Amino acid sequence: MPVNDEHRESIEGHFGCDIANLGRGPLGGSSTAAAFLERFVENDRPWAHIDMAAPGILSEKDSSGFGAKLLLEYINTINK
C-alpha cells in the first residue's frame, strides 16, 4: 500500500507522541491503516500490509478467504 506523509499525519494523536488507529479526512483507509502499522515496525525490516478485511467478508456467516492464499504462499516461500 502506498503510505505518504498525509497518511502519517492523519493518525497523529493530540497528546505528545500519541497515535490514533482512526484516520481523519478523505484519505484511503488501507493506506491509513498501513501508516498506523508502520509505527510498530523496526527500522529496515521488510513488511507489508495486506488489506484483506473488506474483500474477505461476503456476509455475516461467510467469508471469501481473500488474501489468505497469498499470505500462506509467501510464508511457505520464506520458510524453505
C-alpha positions, 0 to 999 in steps of 0.5 A, spaced: 500 500 500 502 506 498 503 510 505 505 518 504 506 523 509 498 525 509 497 518 511 502 519 517 499 525 519 492 523 519 493 518 525 497 523 529 494 523 536 493 530 540 497 528 546 505 528 545 507 522 541 500 519 541 497 515 535 490 514 533 488 507 529 482 512 526 484 516 520 481 523 519 479 526 512 478 523 505 484 519 505 484 511 503 483 507 509 488 501 507 493 506 506 491 509 513 491 503 516 498 501 513 501 508 516 498 506 523 502 499 522 508 502 520 509 505 527 510 498 530 515 496 525 523 496 526 527 500 522 529 496 515 525 490 516 521 488 510 513 488 511 507 489 508 500 490 509 495 486 506 488 489 506 484 483 506 478 485 511 473 488 506 474 483 500 474 477 505 467 478 508 461 476 503 456 476 509 455 475 516 456 467 516 461 467 510 467 469 508 471 469 501 478 467 504 481 473 500 488 474 501 489 468 505 492 464 499 497 469 498 499 470 505 500 462 506 504 462 499 509 467 501 510 464 508 511 457 505 516 461 500 520 464 506 520 458 510 524 453 505 
